[in-house]
Amino acid sequence: MEFIKVNNTNYGFVKDFKLDQQIRPSFNKLTEAVFGFSLENWYKDGFWGEYYIPYSLLHHEKVVSNVSINKIEFDIEGERKLGIQIGTVMTDEKFRNRGLNKYLMERIIHEWKDRTDFVYLFANDSVLDFYPKFNFKIVDEYQHSKTVDTHSASSVWKKLNMKDPAEVAFFIGRIKDSIPIAKISMRNNVSMIMFYCNWFKKNNIYYIQELDVIVIADFNNDTMYLDDIFSLSPINIDNIIHSISDQRIRSVILGFTPLHDEGFEKRLLKSTDTLFVLKDKFEFFTSKRWMFPVLSHA
């Protein structure tokens, strides 16, 4: 552990401590207090891998502030890129407004900005004034959607059981072997997908037998939210929509920017999260009018 001083108070600095049986529980306690969830099950299931690295400050052996990075590989316009997504930004209520997150942000940016293709994050409305201090700039995202005709589902499909080891293994294998279906396509990151699919999305994973694809989709009244597609070969998204939607569905909203967007409408995304990109790559993303896949958000 490294010992540092921030605003005349001594702290311990640690990072990448997932194997530490004392620090990890303290970290999880803080995530639960701030965000309402713990990463302990994610760790126990073997999905807290080398790509997720927390940077934390400790006071009296207790984690009181944290900023994490997620190393994420993307295929963008046919090229493999490494992005660093900043997340899990949090401070114990008793230690706020002491410059702790500022210290961690500056340390991370110094360490990573020249070792990666771009650095970015998603922020809620309460902290929009914080990140421009570190040379982050807001990038608008654009989401694709379309109106669909009334019809009945035409294919045999089933919901995958995320408590069945065989079905989980099948799903993980398909994640690893799938081809890109988005203009910004997250690659080699079972860890991030399983963060969602072992919890928030565990009841939204479907296997369409006829097409041999797995999709993650939510249904809300007359709208289908199609979050991701895992296929071994190129697939027509319209075929997926037709296969899994029924007569209730009137519209489909994509959680990614499709490789081929003919027939889709593109609109400015209005969300509770705002995308920030470190300024040296800001113009590239602004000019594209894309969105990062929703299942790549840390």
Order of alpha helices (4+ residues) and beta strands (2+ residues): beta-beta-alpha-alpha-beta-beta-beta-alpha-beta-beta-beta-beta-alpha-beta-alpha-beta-beta-beta-alpha-beta-beta-beta-alpha
